[in-house]
């Protein structure tokens, strides 16, 4: 569990660093896709193995991830908008907020798992 947590923190840190370095935003967006795939796969494994122990954290993650994906779909397919703030919020800020929540949650789960 410790290695999985370190990989997640590394991916998250690299993605966040590229977003902070504003001129590399395209690379950060690609890294965000990699981070998202990694976190979703990891969440599936955690849900399968530890759902009873960490039900509250995992339920919040799955609800927020589902709402985010639905918002991205509706924004791009149904409600075509030219408002850049809405597009940036839905495509960048909200997913990175969910990634932040997952990183913090995974850190807590890893610490709990380590104590045993």
Buried (B, 14 or more C-beta within 10 A) or exposed (E): BEEBBEEBBEBBEBBBEBBEEEEBEEBBBEBBEEBBEBBBEBBEEBBEEBEEEBEEBBEBBBEBBEEBBEBBEEBEEEEEEEEEEEBEBBBBEBBBEBBEBBBEBBEEBBEEBEEE
